[in-house]
Amino acid sequence: MLDRRARRTRAVHRFRLTTVDGGHATDVLSEESIGGPLIALTFPVPKLRTVLQDWLEALRTTAGDRRDG
């Protein structure tokens, strides 16, 4: 069962993708909103940055796989 604090934590993450360069490239804007009791202890900025970099790398890899395959 979830701890009471965890149930009050809320997070929203959104990627906005925009085609650029005549459809040959895509700009990615990442927006994050997270809040809850002691959230900074659970998800400090360096950890959030690492998770975001992992997501962006997975997105890049997936896009490359589709383009190449």
N, C-alpha and C positions, 0 to 999 in steps of 0.2 A: 504494500500500500504506500502511496506517495506521502511524504512528509507534508504537513500543512503549508509550509513555506513554498515548497515546490509547486503546489496547486495554485498558489497566487502569483506565480511567475508567468509573465506573458512575453512572447517574442513574435516579431513579424520580420520576415526578410523578403525583400523583393529585388529581383533582377529586372532591369529595363534594357531591352535589346533594341538597338537602332541600326538599321542598315546604312552603311556609308560606302563611299568609293564606288558608286554605281552598282552596288550589290555584291562587291567582291570582298567586303569586310564588314564587321559588326562591332559597334561600340557597346560596351557593357557598363551600365551604371548600377551599383549595388547600394541598396538602402536598408538600414537595420534599425529596428526599434526594439528595445528590450528593457524590462523593468520588473522589479519585485524586491522583496526584502533581501538584503545582503547580496544582491546580484553581482556587484563588483567583485566580491570574494569568490563567487562561483565561476564567473566568466570575466576575468580581467581583460583589459584591452589587448595585451599581447596574445592571449588565447583566442579571442575573437578574430584578431587579424590573421592568425594561423589558419583557423577554420575557413575564413573567407578565401584566403589564398588557395587552400585545398579545393574549395568549391569552384573557384575560377579555373584552376588547372584541370579539374574534371570536365568542366564545360568546354575548355579549349581542346582537350583530348577527344571528347565526344564529337565536337564539330569537325575536327581534323579527320577522325575515323570516317565520318559520313562523307566528307569531301574526297577522301582518298579511296574510299571503298566502293 
